[in-house]
Amino acid sequence: MDKLVPIIYMIGVLLLVLPSFLSSNSNFKSFFTNLSIWVAIVLVVLSFYFAYNYFF
């Protein structure tokens, strides 16, 4: 149950952000630039989360 709540939260945030993200990135190059920024943000957040769970 402890791992299910963050997954549901991340899916909810994705559903809220995805429509405006897709509509604002009509250009192919800007889409992949912004997508890479979002992937980097998610990876940083997940790495902090896993590091916190590992050390504490």
MILORO-203728 format. One record per atom (N, C-alpha, C): x, y, z; residue number from 0; atom name. Coordinates in nm, 2 decimals. Layout:
# residues N
X | Y | Z | NUM | CA
...
This chain:
# residues 56
0.08 | -0.12 | 0.00 | 0 | N
0.00 | 0.00 | 0.00 | 0 | CA
0.09 | 0.13 | 0.00 | 0 | C
0.20 | 0.12 | 0.06 | 1 | N
0.29 | 0.24 | 0.07 | 1 | CA
0.35 | 0.27 | -0.07 | 1 | C
0.36 | 0.18 | -0.16 | 2 | N
0.41 | 0.21 | -0.29 | 2 | CA
0.30 | 0.24 | -0.39 | 2 | C
0.18 | 0.21 | -0.35 | 3 | N
0.07 | 0.24 | -0.44 | 3 | CA
0.03 | 0.39 | -0.45 | 3 | C
0.03 | 0.45 | -0.33 | 4 | N
-0.01 | 0.59 | -0.32 | 4 | CA
0.08 | 0.68 | -0.41 | 4 | C
0.21 | 0.67 | -0.40 | 5 | N
0.29 | 0.76 | -0.49 | 5 | CA
0.27 | 0.74 | -0.64 | 5 | C
0.25 | 0.61 | -0.67 | 6 | N
0.22 | 0.58 | -0.81 | 6 | CA
0.09 | 0.64 | -0.86 | 6 | C
-0.01 | 0.64 | -0.78 | 7 | N
-0.14 | 0.70 | -0.81 | 7 | CA
-0.12 | 0.85 | -0.82 | 7 | C
-0.04 | 0.91 | -0.73 | 8 | N
-0.02 | 1.05 | -0.73 | 8 | CA
0.05 | 1.09 | -0.86 | 8 | C
0.15 | 1.02 | -0.90 | 9 | N
0.23 | 1.05 | -1.02 | 9 | CA
0.14 | 1.04 | -1.14 | 9 | C
0.05 | 0.94 | -1.15 | 10 | N
-0.04 | 0.92 | -1.26 | 10 | CA
-0.14 | 1.04 | -1.26 | 10 | C
-0.19 | 1.08 | -1.15 | 11 | N
-0.28 | 1.20 | -1.14 | 11 | CA
-0.21 | 1.33 | -1.19 | 11 | C
-0.09 | 1.35 | -1.15 | 12 | N
-0.02 | 1.47 | -1.20 | 12 | CA
0.00 | 1.46 | -1.35 | 12 | C
0.04 | 1.34 | -1.40 | 13 | N
0.05 | 1.32 | -1.54 | 13 | CA
-0.07 | 1.35 | -1.62 | 13 | C
-0.19 | 1.31 | -1.57 | 14 | N
-0.31 | 1.33 | -1.63 | 14 | CA
-0.35 | 1.48 | -1.63 | 14 | C
-0.31 | 1.55 | -1.52 | 15 | N
-0.34 | 1.70 | -1.52 | 15 | CA
-0.25 | 1.78 | -1.61 | 15 | C
-0.13 | 1.74 | -1.63 | 16 | N
-0.03 | 1.81 | -1.70 | 16 | CA
-0.03 | 1.78 | -1.85 | 16 | C
-0.06 | 1.66 | -1.88 | 17 | N
-0.05 | 1.61 | -2.02 | 17 | CA
-0.13 | 1.68 | -2.13 | 17 | C
-0.25 | 1.72 | -2.10 | 18 | N
-0.33 | 1.79 | -2.21 | 18 | CA
-0.26 | 1.92 | -2.25 | 18 | C
-0.23 | 2.00 | -2.15 | 19 | N
-0.17 | 2.13 | -2.18 | 19 | CA
-0.03 | 2.12 | -2.24 | 19 | C
0.04 | 2.01 | -2.20 | 20 | N
0.18 | 1.99 | -2.25 | 20 | CA
0.17 | 1.95 | -2.40 | 20 | C
0.07 | 1.87 | -2.44 | 21 | N
0.06 | 1.83 | -2.58 | 21 | CA
0.01 | 1.95 | -2.66 | 21 | C
-0.08 | 2.03 | -2.61 | 22 | N
-0.13 | 2.14 | -2.69 | 22 | CA
-0.03 | 2.25 | -2.71 | 22 | C
0.06 | 2.27 | -2.61 | 23 | N
0.16 | 2.38 | -2.62 | 23 | CA
0.28 | 2.34 | -2.70 | 23 | C
0.30 | 2.21 | -2.73 | 24 | N
0.42 | 2.16 | -2.81 | 24 | CA
0.38 | 2.11 | -2.94 | 24 | C
0.33 | 2.19 | -3.03 | 25 | N
0.29 | 2.15 | -3.16 | 25 | CA
0.42 | 2.13 | -3.25 | 25 | C
0.53 | 2.19 | -3.22 | 26 | N
0.65 | 2.18 | -3.30 | 26 | CA
0.72 | 2.05 | -3.25 | 26 | C
0.77 | 1.97 | -3.34 | 27 | N
0.84 | 1.85 | -3.31 | 27 | CA
0.96 | 1.87 | -3.22 | 27 | C
1.04 | 1.97 | -3.25 | 28 | N
1.17 | 1.99 | -3.18 | 28 | CA
1.14 | 2.04 | -3.04 | 28 | C
1.04 | 2.13 | -3.02 | 29 | N
1.01 | 2.18 | -2.89 | 29 | CA
0.94 | 2.07 | -2.80 | 29 | C
0.87 | 1.98 | -2.87 | 30 | N
0.81 | 1.87 | -2.80 | 30 | CA
0.91 | 1.78 | -2.73 | 30 | C
1.02 | 1.74 | -2.81 | 31 | N
1.12 | 1.66 | -2.75 | 31 | CA
1.21 | 1.73 | -2.65 | 31 | C
1.23 | 1.86 | -2.67 | 32 | N
1.30 | 1.94 | -2.57 | 32 | CA
1.23 | 1.94 | -2.44 | 32 | C
1.10 | 1.97 | -2.44 | 33 | N
1.02 | 1.98 | -2.32 | 33 | CA
1.00 | 1.84 | -2.26 | 33 | C
0.99 | 1.74 | -2.34 | 34 | N
0.98 | 1.60 | -2.29 | 34 | CA
1.10 | 1.56 | -2.22 | 34 | C
1.22 | 1.60 | -2.27 | 35 | N
1.34 | 1.56 | -2.20 | 35 | CA
1.36 | 1.64 | -2.07 | 35 | C
1.31 | 1.76 | -2.07 | 36 | N
1.31 | 1.83 | -1.94 | 36 | CA
1.22 | 1.77 | -1.84 | 36 | C
1.11 | 1.72 | -1.88 | 37 | N
1.01 | 1.66 | -1.78 | 37 | CA
1.07 | 1.52 | -1.74 | 37 | C
1.13 | 1.45 | -1.83 | 38 | N
1.19 | 1.32 | -1.79 | 38 | CA
1.31 | 1.35 | -1.69 | 38 | C
1.38 | 1.45 | -1.71 | 39 | N
1.49 | 1.48 | -1.61 | 39 | CA
1.43 | 1.52 | -1.48 | 39 | C
1.33 | 1.60 | -1.47 | 40 | N
1.26 | 1.63 | -1.35 | 40 | CA
1.21 | 1.51 | -1.27 | 40 | C
1.14 | 1.42 | -1.35 | 41 | N
1.09 | 1.30 | -1.28 | 41 | CA
1.20 | 1.21 | -1.23 | 41 | C
1.31 | 1.20 | -1.31 | 42 | N
1.42 | 1.12 | -1.26 | 42 | CA
1.49 | 1.18 | -1.14 | 42 | C
1.50 | 1.31 | -1.13 | 43 | N
1.56 | 1.37 | -1.01 | 43 | CA
1.47 | 1.35 | -0.89 | 43 | C
1.34 | 1.36 | -0.91 | 44 | N
1.24 | 1.34 | -0.79 | 44 | CA
1.24 | 1.20 | -0.75 | 44 | C
1.25 | 1.10 | -0.85 | 45 | N
1.25 | 0.96 | -0.81 | 45 | CA
1.38 | 0.92 | -0.74 | 45 | C
1.49 | 0.98 | -0.79 | 46 | N
1.62 | 0.95 | -0.72 | 46 | CA
1.62 | 1.00 | -0.58 | 46 | C
1.57 | 1.12 | -0.55 | 47 | N
1.56 | 1.17 | -0.42 | 47 | CA
1.47 | 1.08 | -0.33 | 47 | C
1.36 | 1.03 | -0.39 | 48 | N
1.27 | 0.95 | -0.32 | 48 | CA
1.34 | 0.81 | -0.28 | 48 | C
1.41 | 0.75 | -0.38 | 49 | N
1.47 | 0.63 | -0.35 | 49 | CA
1.59 | 0.64 | -0.25 | 49 | C
1.66 | 0.75 | -0.27 | 50 | N
1.77 | 0.78 | -0.18 | 50 | CA
1.72 | 0.80 | -0.03 | 50 | C
1.61 | 0.87 | -0.02 | 51 | N
1.55 | 0.89 | 0.11 | 51 | CA
1.51 | 0.76 | 0.17 | 51 | C
1.45 | 0.68 | 0.10 | 52 | N
1.41 | 0.55 | 0.15 | 52 | CA
1.53 | 0.46 | 0.18 | 52 | C
1.63 | 0.47 | 0.11 | 53 | N
1.75 | 0.39 | 0.13 | 53 | CA
1.83 | 0.43 | 0.26 | 53 | C
1.84 | 0.56 | 0.28 | 54 | N
1.92 | 0.60 | 0.39 | 54 | CA
1.84 | 0.62 | 0.52 | 54 | C
1.71 | 0.64 | 0.51 | 55 | N
1.63 | 0.66 | 0.63 | 55 | CA
1.53 | 0.55 | 0.65 | 55 | C
